[in-house]
Amino acid sequence: MLICATKATFFFLAASVIGCGLNAKNTEPASLLKDAARLFEHLSRKSENTIPDAVLNRTKCVVVIPAIAAGTDHLNLRGVATFRETSDEWNTPSFITFEEDGVRPHRGDLLIFILQDAGVRALRSGRLQIRAKKHGTVPLVTTTPLPSKDELTAELLVYEYAAGVLSGTGATGVVRLDADKNVYASNRIRGEVPDKINKKYLSSVVSFFNTIMPTGIVIHHTAIIPGENALPRNERDVDEYHQARGFEITCSGHVYHVAYHYLILPNGHVQAGRPEKCEGAHAEGYNSYLGIAVIGDFSSEDNPTGKKGPTEPSEKQMDSLVHLCLRLMDRYNIPLQHIVRHSDISSTRCPGDRFPFSSLLRQLQNAQSRRIANHAVARLLWGILSAVPV
């Protein structure tokens, strides 16, 4: 519901260096920032797999080590670090050096997500040790959309990005923060790094951490807008209310306020909220799930007599919801068990006890079964026709 839709705020420090397999020999400050921005933008837009939202939200520092170009002999690589003070404020970047031990030199870009204060202190002190993970696996959306407690309490997680694929890595070494923490500021004063390059870099970092690969769907009702004693009429009403509550997120250079990804009006019309791959602000801990809000108040306790609007979703709303869920399930390979009510994952009555959730699940399951049966019949007929001589 609107009054319980909250954005999971997070505090983290961020550091990154050049990516996408670019030549690591180019260590000029402006080039490092430009290449880092390109890497984050690429990961935000084109990666088929990505890092779970829970990892990103718990990250206190991210370091990206550049790929080692073919024929490179030295194992000391330059990078750039950007520390975040609050959810909306970033310090000017500093630079780092990665001293790889050479046991298993990496060939892709390394992304190191520091999840604990101890790792942050190690980086700030000038020596962050990167050790090989015992099992070599890291959580990814396709395998671990909701990481375990053990994974989220690790000091750091290290990924390697090569040929468009994220995976674990065996690279080891030491990350050292430059002794001159303000080297970037002095470079900028000398005019070596234009402000527009710095701003583009920071924007790319923000968008990267706000980008998700949807892993489920959370069903909400909107309830009434507090203070107006009326249901929202459309997405604009919800957007204005969420903006007043301070909800704001930047994705791909655009600012959004509405917490949900879709709203379904009483007449069944579907209105888009924030983009599907933009992190939601509707269910703490589950904002990698797409948020769909059905306009109405379907709680018998909050709206017993219908004074706050319809007590149940309309038939048109439910039809639209079924079709929208099926489309999103197909698009992102979302399993039926990842379709949940807000009340299933949070202490709330949303979307209300009068919302026909069991009926929704039955319709989705039946639709999926029909599709599977139709595909099986189509394959059988194709096999028969292919065997018939021409």
Secondary structure, DSSP 8 states (H G I E B T S, - for coil): -GGG---------EEE---TT--TT---HHHHHHHHHHHHHHHHHH-SS---HHHHHH-SEEEEE----TT----EEEEEEE-BSSSS-B---EEEEEEE-SSS---SEEEEEE-SHHHHHHHHHT-EEE---SS-----TTT-SS--HHHHTSSEEEEEEETTEEE-----EEEEE-S-TTHHHHHHHTTSS-HHHHHHHHHHHHHHHTB----EEEEEE---BTTTTB---SHHHHHHHHHHTT--EEETTEEE--S-SEEE-TTS-EEE-S-TTB--SSSTT-TTEEEEEESS---TTTSSSSTTS-SS--HHHHHHHHHHHHHHHHHHT--GGGEEEHHHHSSS-TT-TTS-HHHHHHHHHHHHHHHHHHHHHHHHHHHHHHHS--
